[in-house]
Amino acid sequence: MLKRYPSIQSMQAFLQAARVGSFSSAARQLSLTHSAISQQIRSLEDFIGQPLFARVGGRVTLTDAGTLFANQLSDGLEQIDRAISTVKGRPAGPSITLDVDPELMQGWFPSRLPALVGALEGVSLTVLSAPRYDRFAFEHVDLALRYGYGEWEGVDSALVCHDRLAAMAAPELIERHGMALPLAPEQVLGLPLLGYTKRSWIPWLEEAGLAGVEPDTVVVLDNAAGLVAAIGSGLGAGLARGLLAADARRDGRIVVLNEVELPTHYNLYAVWPRERAALVAPIVEAIRELAALTLG
């Protein structure tokens, strides 16, 4: 059921009267009559159910309720004004709202944004990065980039790229321990190790032919992009995604320690409401090409 709200005009009249402390002055500044201001504020008080002003002589002062309402209302009207200004006079060309996984936004997406915008001629792009616990529903965006297994109900999706996990570390960490690349798997275990809450070292160890026993770690992180940053700081070696680590590897901040790699089962997908398929097709293809270039 839709909520009923007071008119914008009555709330503007209330705020102006609250600022100047006079209905007459507020009326003059808003080019209204005194009776019009009084009627609008009275309707607002009727809606709220209590007085907002105390009338003393020729002036008015805010009640406690009026003070609280004025403090909250001012910010609300400013937000409405910003929302109107954002779209008023905006070109009517196609626009896409894209929700990007926070880890991707930290570790890969921003540096590819110029190339992406260049590939979308005449399309206005709005980029969001909502936290996982506060994600917009798919119907509120045109396209989302999310890690997952490709199982979303009621929407269409396409795999952007498969990825691989590899043990990585900062060059200075390897030097501090007197080692040289490539490292044998046993040597990797001789480095301080970093953990990730959604990932175990055991599959990598088993792929390397070592016992599948979870090693001790100096720090465990819950953000994959944060893990890449921690690896680059020289704190320890970690299992990182090739996509998220691509820029750090290119810049020489981290290196792959050996050829032992694992495919990821939790991969990057583009997800969109079915009715927006034609609209998002060009940007999905552009993102897929950028990911392919990153991973080689």
WORA-V928257 format. One record per backbone hydrogen bond with DSSP energy under -0.5 kcal/mol. NH is the residue of the N-H (numbers start at 1). CO is the residue of the C=O. E is the energy in kcal/mol with one decimal. If there is no record, write none. Layout:
BEGIN
nh=NH co=CO e=E
nh=NH co=CO e=E
END
This chain:
BEGIN
nh=11 co=7 e=-1.6
nh=12 co=8 e=-2.6
nh=13 co=9 e=-2.4
nh=14 co=10 e=-2.0
nh=15 co=11 e=-2.2
nh=16 co=12 e=-2.4
nh=17 co=13 e=-2.4
nh=18 co=14 e=-2.3
nh=19 co=15 e=-1.9
nh=20 co=16 e=-2.1
nh=21 co=17 e=-2.1
nh=22 co=17 e=-0.5
nh=26 co=22 e=-1.9
nh=27 co=23 e=-2.4
nh=28 co=24 e=-2.1
nh=29 co=25 e=-2.3
nh=30 co=26 e=-1.7
nh=31 co=28 e=-0.9
nh=32 co=27 e=-3.2
nh=37 co=33 e=-2.0
nh=38 co=34 e=-2.4
nh=39 co=35 e=-2.5
nh=40 co=36 e=-2.3
nh=41 co=37 e=-2.4
nh=42 co=38 e=-2.4
nh=43 co=39 e=-2.3
nh=44 co=40 e=-1.7
nh=45 co=41 e=-2.4
nh=46 co=42 e=-2.4
nh=47 co=43 e=-1.9
nh=48 co=44 e=-2.3
nh=49 co=45 e=-2.8
nh=50 co=45 e=-0.9
nh=54 co=61 e=-3.4
nh=55 co=53 e=-0.5
nh=56 co=54 e=-0.6
nh=56 co=59 e=-2.4
nh=59 co=56 e=-2.1
nh=60 co=21 e=-1.7
nh=61 co=54 e=-2.3
nh=63 co=52 e=-2.1
nh=67 co=63 e=-2.6
nh=68 co=64 e=-2.2
nh=69 co=65 e=-2.6
nh=70 co=66 e=-2.6
nh=71 co=67 e=-2.1
nh=72 co=68 e=-1.8
nh=73 co=69 e=-3.0
nh=74 co=70 e=-1.9
nh=75 co=71 e=-0.7
nh=76 co=72 e=-1.5
nh=77 co=73 e=-2.6
nh=78 co=74 e=-1.7
nh=79 co=75 e=-2.0
nh=80 co=76 e=-1.9
nh=81 co=77 e=-2.4
nh=82 co=78 e=-2.3
nh=83 co=79 e=-2.4
nh=84 co=80 e=-2.3
nh=85 co=81 e=-2.5
nh=86 co=82 e=-2.0
nh=87 co=83 e=-1.1
nh=88 co=84 e=-2.4
nh=90 co=87 e=-1.8
nh=96 co=124 e=-2.9
nh=98 co=96 e=-0.6
nh=98 co=126 e=-3.4
nh=99 co=143 e=-2.6
nh=100 co=98 e=-0.6
nh=100 co=128 e=-3.1
nh=101 co=145 e=-1.5
nh=105 co=101 e=-2.4
nh=106 co=102 e=-1.7
nh=107 co=103 e=-2.0
nh=108 co=104 e=-2.3
nh=109 co=104 e=-2.9
nh=110 co=105 e=-0.6
nh=112 co=108 e=-0.6
nh=112 co=109 e=-1.7
nh=113 co=109 e=-0.8
nh=113 co=110 e=-1.0
nh=116 co=112 e=-2.1
nh=117 co=113 e=-2.9
nh=118 co=114 e=-2.2
nh=119 co=115 e=-1.2
nh=120 co=116 e=-0.6
nh=120 co=117 e=-1.1
nh=121 co=119 e=-0.7
nh=123 co=120 e=-1.7
nh=124 co=94 e=-2.5
nh=126 co=96 e=-2.8
nh=128 co=98 e=-3.4
nh=128 co=126 e=-0.5
nh=134 co=131 e=-1.7
nh=135 co=132 e=-0.8
nh=140 co=137 e=-2.2
nh=141 co=138 e=-1.4
nh=142 co=97 e=-1.5
nh=143 co=97 e=-1.8
nh=144 co=271 e=-2.5
nh=145 co=99 e=-2.9
nh=146 co=144 e=-0.6
nh=146 co=269 e=-2.3
nh=148 co=267 e=-2.3
nh=152 co=150 e=-0.6
nh=155 co=152 e=-0.6
nh=156 co=272 e=-2.4
nh=158 co=270 e=-2.3
nh=160 co=268 e=-2.6
nh=161 co=268 e=-1.2
nh=165 co=262 e=-3.3
nh=166 co=240 e=-1.7
nh=167 co=260 e=-0.6
nh=168 co=238 e=-2.8
nh=169 co=255 e=-2.0
nh=170 co=231 e=-0.5
nh=173 co=170 e=-0.9
nh=174 co=170 e=-1.5
nh=175 co=171 e=-2.2
nh=176 co=172 e=-2.4
nh=177 co=173 e=-1.3
nh=178 co=175 e=-1.9
nh=179 co=174 e=-2.4
nh=182 co=257 e=-0.6
nh=183 co=257 e=-2.7
nh=187 co=184 e=-0.9
nh=188 co=184 e=-1.7
nh=189 co=185 e=-1.5
nh=190 co=187 e=-1.1
nh=191 co=188 e=-1.8
nh=194 co=237 e=-3.2
nh=195 co=219 e=-3.2
nh=196 co=199 e=-0.7
nh=197 co=221 e=-2.6
nh=199 co=196 e=-2.2
nh=205 co=201 e=-2.3
nh=206 co=202 e=-2.7
nh=207 co=203 e=-2.3
nh=208 co=204 e=-1.8
nh=209 co=206 e=-1.3
nh=210 co=205 e=-3.0
nh=213 co=211 e=-2.0
nh=218 co=193 e=-2.9
nh=219 co=193 e=-0.7
nh=221 co=195 e=-2.3
nh=227 co=223 e=-2.0
nh=228 co=224 e=-1.8
nh=229 co=225 e=-2.1
nh=230 co=226 e=-2.4
nh=231 co=227 e=-2.5
nh=232 co=228 e=-2.4
nh=233 co=229 e=-1.2
nh=234 co=231 e=-1.6
nh=235 co=230 e=-1.4
nh=237 co=192 e=-2.8
nh=238 co=168 e=-2.3
nh=240 co=166 e=-2.3
nh=240 co=238 e=-0.7
nh=242 co=164 e=-1.8
nh=245 co=241 e=-1.9
nh=246 co=242 e=-0.5
nh=246 co=243 e=-0.9
nh=249 co=245 e=-2.3
nh=250 co=246 e=-2.4
nh=251 co=247 e=-2.2
nh=252 co=249 e=-1.1
nh=253 co=248 e=-2.1
nh=254 co=248 e=-1.2
nh=255 co=169 e=-2.8
nh=257 co=167 e=-2.9
nh=261 co=259 e=-0.6
nh=262 co=165 e=-2.0
nh=264 co=163 e=-2.2
nh=267 co=148 e=-1.6
nh=267 co=265 e=-0.9
nh=268 co=161 e=-1.0
nh=269 co=146 e=-2.6
nh=270 co=158 e=-2.8
nh=271 co=144 e=-2.8
nh=272 co=156 e=-2.6
nh=276 co=273 e=-2.2
nh=277 co=274 e=-1.4
nh=280 co=276 e=-2.2
nh=281 co=277 e=-1.2
nh=284 co=280 e=-2.4
nh=285 co=281 e=-2.0
nh=286 co=282 e=-2.1
nh=287 co=283 e=-2.5
nh=288 co=284 e=-2.3
nh=289 co=285 e=-2.1
nh=290 co=286 e=-2.0
nh=291 co=287 e=-2.3
nh=292 co=288 e=-2.2
nh=293 co=289 e=-2.2
nh=294 co=290 e=-1.7
nh=295 co=291 e=-2.3
nh=296 co=292 e=-1.3
END
